[in-house]
Amino acid sequence: MSSTYLIIWDLYMDWGLFRRNSKFLFLRDNILYPAIYYYIAVPINIILRLSWLTFLIDIGHDEIKNLYLALFEIYRRLQWSLIRIENENANNPEQYRDVLEIPDIIQFK
């Protein structure tokens, strides 16, 4: 149940997907990447989020399995963070960041 909740939270709250009346099926109106990236990222996120279930099956060497699961989790978190940051940048619903650029040098006197 926890994994199901986390998957729903990832997709709806963090990534902002599955919005009603969006011009893209199951996505949101303002996307920055091509739509196919999101359609590929959703099942990958779900599969990798559930990869812990492989610990219930005793297959192969545990060290190798742990290595692969760690690498998959690194990929999942990287993918999650890119889409999460893109969603926050594209939507910014609170409008608390009106400045889109940060000056290179800030001088204090």
Secondary structure, DSSP 8 states (H G I E B T S, - for coil): -HHHHHHHIIIIIIS--S-TT-SSTTS-S--SS-HHHHHHHHHHHHHHHTGGGGGGS--S-HHHHHHHHHHHHHHHHHHHHHHHHHHHHHH-TT---------S-----
